[in-house]
C-alpha cells in the first residue's frame, strides 16, 4: 500500500460514462478515481458483449487526458477537502465531483443469502458491471438453464443475449408486461413475441418468492404459487439504486440520490454530483443521456462559470436493438420517449404492420408531442425525438406532419445523423 497526496483542481470519483465524459472535457485539470479493474467502458453495451456481438475492448471509452487512479475512494474529508483511497493515496481537491453511479437491486428472495453471508451463492449473477458480464459469459454453455428475474430493459437485454448464446432461458416479470416503464401494451407484446421466437419462455404477472440451493449453488427458483423453475444460472435484473454510501458518510443531503441543484451542487458548495447517483428536482434518472448531459453542463460550469447555463433536466429517449443471432434475420429495433400512455383528451396516431413487424405510435397533448413508441424501421426517430425534445407547438393542420413522419421514413434518412444520445442500462 502506498501513501501519497495528489493535488487536483477537480477530483472525480467514478469512471463510468458521466465521470469519464467530465474528465475528458476538463482535460488535465481533473483527477479521475475509478475502482473497477477494467479500463472505463460503455455500460450500455454490456448486453452486446454478453451476446458475443462485441469483445470487451470494443466498448471501451476514450481515455481522459488527466491522471487516472485505479483505486476505491473510501472517505471524503470535507473540512480539509481530501479524498482518501483504499490504496493509501490521498487526493486534495478544490472541487469534488461524485459520479459514483448505481448498484444493482438485490431482491429480498428467501434462501438467497445464507445466515451471515455477504456474497451471492454460486450460479447467481447480477448484471451491472464488466465483471458480472464476463462471469456470466464464462458460465454459458449451449443448453444451460437460465432464469432471468426482471422484465425491464435490462432483463429483456440479458434474456436475449443468453438465448443468442444457446441457453434455455426463462424470463420472469412481476408486472403485467415487459418493459412496462417504456412501452405501451401493443409494443410490449411485440417484444414478448420477439423473445419467444428466440426460444425464451416469458412469464408475466409472475412473482419470484425465493431460491433453493444445493451444495452452495442455486439450482431452482421458487415462484409465489410454489412452482419451481430448475436453473443453472440465475440473473438478477431487478433494477438499480443510486450509490450514495460515500455521500451519506460525508454528511451530504441524500434522499433517494445525492440531492443537487441546477448547478449540480450538493449541500456542500465544493462538491457536485452527476449521473446515476444524483437526484435533481426530485428525480433520479439512471440512463446514459442524463449522465452525459449533466457531465457536459458541469464541465461548462467549471470551465466558463459566467456563461454556462444551469442544468434543467434531460428529456431522454430509450433505444434498444434486439439481435436474433441468426444469419440473415433482421434485428428488432425499438425506440421510446416521453409518455406513451394517452390521457382521455389526447390525440393518438398509431400505425401497425404485422407483415413487416413494425409498430408506431405518437401521443399529442394539446399542441405538443408528449410521447411515442416505435418498433421496426426507425428512420423517423431522429425527427420525432427533436420535435419532442424541443417541446414546441406542432403545426395546426390536423396532425398531417406526424402522419407523414410515421409513414414516410425514407424521407427522413438525413435525420439519423442528428439523433441525440439514447438512454441505456
Secondary structure by P-SEA (a helix, b strand, c coil): cccbbbbbcbbbccccaaaaaaaaaacccbbbbbccccccccccaaaaaaacccccccccccccccccccccccccccccbbbbccccbbbbbcbbbbcccccccccccccccccccccccccccccccaaaaaaaaaaccccbbbbbccccaaaaaaaaaaaaaccbbbbbbcccccccccccaaaaaaaaaaaaaacccccccccccccccccccccbbbccccbbbbbcbbbbccccccccaaaaaacccccccccccccccccccccccccccccccccccccaaaaaaaaaaaaaaaacccccccccccbbbbbbbbbcccccbbbbbbbbcccccccccbbbbbbbbcccbbbbbbbbcccccccccccccccaaaaaaaaaaaccccccccaaaaaaaaccccccccccccccccccc
